[in-house]
Amino acid sequence: MNASHMSKNEILQHLTSFQQNDLNTKGGKVWAYVYDSGLAELEQVAMEAYKMFANHNGLDFSVFPSLLKMENDIVSETASLFSDQPETLAGTFTSGGTESIILAVKAARDYARAQKPAIKNPEIILPETAHAAFHKAAHYLNINTVLVPVNDEFKVDTEAVSNHITENTIMLVGSAVNYSHGVSDSIETLSEIALKHDLWLHVDGCIGGFLMAYFKKLGHEVAAFDFSLPGVTSLSVDLHKYAFAPKGASVVLYRNKELRKYQFYTCTNWTGYPVINTTIQSTKSGGPLAACWATMHYIGEEGYREIFEKMYQTKDRMLQKFGELDEVYVLGEPEASLISFASKTTDIYQLADVMRKKGWYIQVQPGNEKFEPTIHLTLTPVSEEIADTFFEQLKEAMAEVKANPRESLIEKVQPLLAGLGKSETPMSPQMIQSLLQMVGISEEGMLPNEMADINELLHLLPPAISSEAFLYITNELFTSETT
């Protein structure tokens, strides 16, 4: 280790300098990844709580009973949003939606092992719009994924779900809402299918669940998606999204404690202390847990109601404004707080770059040969204040894109892709590097300031090749400067 001693001021100066190219998490100009409540004092309260418990270790709840108390409180409050009998549910606080989903998939797998031992090659049925975390869980847990199509409204084709059920199926998945288009699958129909075939049904409410539970409380029309449906087995909901807790904070809920047991891991056949892990992590700071508890109690029931009524109105107002634009259109009928829009006449990839220069981050979803490229917007409570300015600058950006169109990659890349399609050998690292350099990525994996060509390339590449490209880029980026 070659690190030299630094003073407090030197350390903070360095850390501040590291942030120079980061996006601003406050103010709403970043339409993805961050959830600005607009409550200035809330962050102070949450960070104070975080610091109080940062060194408390969640590995052993018998040593730090305060963590057990806070977790039970958070799970109980969360469960009350998704059932008329929350005391019958069981749940766990996790580090985020991906961990919640992995744990739910593990529980379903281990439940199937115990209750359906004849299944040797387990499968889970996923909509095409299901979050990547389910694919990750299947990869980690050695489970096969079966993808089924969605309809024109981006909701899963429930008939296709039924038709793909086999003797190896252990789990069905539905989203409320899906990330890419902000719409919910028909959880009611999936519930009926799950009951008919005695299958585990997980509802991914990570991004939409908390919000829609309050929309329902406020009297807005919300299709049933929770434990009121008898076929729902588990549900995940992120609290670092629309509960506005600092990252990472999520809860995975189960219909009862017997099902939750399949999520846990124990080890008593080694020479050290007995291990019981409720989550994937063993050692974990109590900071996020305390910060989440503080956040939920600071905002409170009435605070959440006020925030979400405002957000519901903001969503409707933004959809109305999109309807007034000739060049773009919204996909599906957004139900929560996510809007996805596309265009047949404006270069979506270039539009995102121009908006970035104006100080906005709008997230490109590159799509593929089946799904057109879109731009994703995550609304937050502060979106109301900036919506008019956003649309003014969006119109300006669209005009700039039309006046100064970039050259598309299609003619350059298609001959290469045609050759790859005929080849039986995988793409070599050298070929991947050449392809990436074509769109401005350096040998060290550094990304260019403008991402339009990269996003278009991702749209054109087959998934297997784009995955290899991402592995190459990431492997190069995460390299020590001292080596």
ZIRAJO-V69764 format. One record per backbone hydrogen bond with DSSP energy under -1.0 kcal/mol. NH is the residue of the N-H (numbers start at 1). CO is the residue of the C=O. Records with the same first field share a line. If there is no record, write none. Layout:
NH: CO  CO
//
This chain:
11: 7
12: 8
13: 9
14: 10
15: 11
16: 12
17: 13
18: 14
20: 17
22: 19
31: 361
34: 32
45: 41
46: 42
47: 43
48: 44
49: 45
50: 46
51: 47
52: 48
53: 49
56: 53
58: 284
60: 57
63: 60
64: 60
67: 64
69: 65
70: 66
71: 67
72: 68
73: 69
74: 70
75: 71
76: 72
77: 73
78: 74
79: 75
80: 76
81: 78
82: 79
88: 85
89: 86
90: 254
92: 252
94: 250
100: 96
101: 97
102: 98
103: 99
104: 100
105: 101
106: 102
107: 103
108: 104
109: 105
110: 106
111: 107
112: 108
113: 109
114: 110
115: 111
116: 112
119: 116
123: 168
124: 144
125: 171
126: 146
128: 148
130: 127
134: 131
136: 132
137: 133
138: 134
139: 135
140: 136
141: 137
143: 138
144: 122
146: 124
148: 126
151: 155
154: 151
157: 149
158: 156
161: 157
162: 158
163: 159
164: 160
165: 162
169: 166
170: 123
171: 123
172: 200
173: 125
174: 202
176: 204
178: 183
182: 178
185: 175
187: 185
190: 186
191: 187
192: 188
193: 189
194: 190
195: 191
196: 192
197: 193
199: 194
200: 170
202: 172
203: 234
204: 174
205: 203  236
209: 205
212: 208
213: 209
214: 210
215: 211
216: 212
217: 213
218: 214
219: 216
220: 215
227: 82
229: 226
232: 229
233: 201
234: 201
235: 253
236: 203
237: 251
238: 206
239: 249
240: 249
244: 241
245: 239
250: 94
251: 237
252: 92
253: 235
254: 90
255: 233
260: 256
261: 257
262: 259
263: 260
265: 277
267: 275
275: 267
277: 265
286: 53  56
290: 286
291: 287
292: 288
293: 289
294: 290
295: 291
296: 292
297: 293
298: 294
299: 295
300: 296
304: 300
305: 301
306: 302
307: 303
308: 304
309: 305
310: 306
311: 307
312: 308
313: 309
314: 310
315: 311
316: 312
317: 313
318: 314
319: 315
320: 316
321: 317
322: 318
323: 319
325: 322
329: 342
331: 340
335: 182
339: 377
341: 375
342: 329
351: 347
352: 348
353: 349
354: 350
355: 351
356: 352
357: 353
358: 354
359: 356
360: 355
361: 29
363: 376
365: 374
368: 371
374: 365
375: 341
376: 363
377: 339
378: 31
379: 337
383: 380
387: 383
390: 386
391: 387
392: 388
393: 389
394: 390
395: 391
396: 392
397: 393
398: 394
399: 395
400: 396
401: 397
402: 398
403: 399
404: 400
413: 409
414: 410
417: 413
418: 414
419: 415
420: 416
421: 417
432: 428
433: 429
434: 430
435: 431
436: 432
437: 433
438: 434
440: 437
441: 436
442: 446
445: 442
455: 451
456: 452
457: 453
458: 454
459: 455
460: 456
461: 457
466: 462
467: 463
468: 464
469: 465
470: 466
471: 467
472: 468
473: 469
474: 470
475: 471
476: 472
477: 473
478: 474
479: 477
483: 480
//
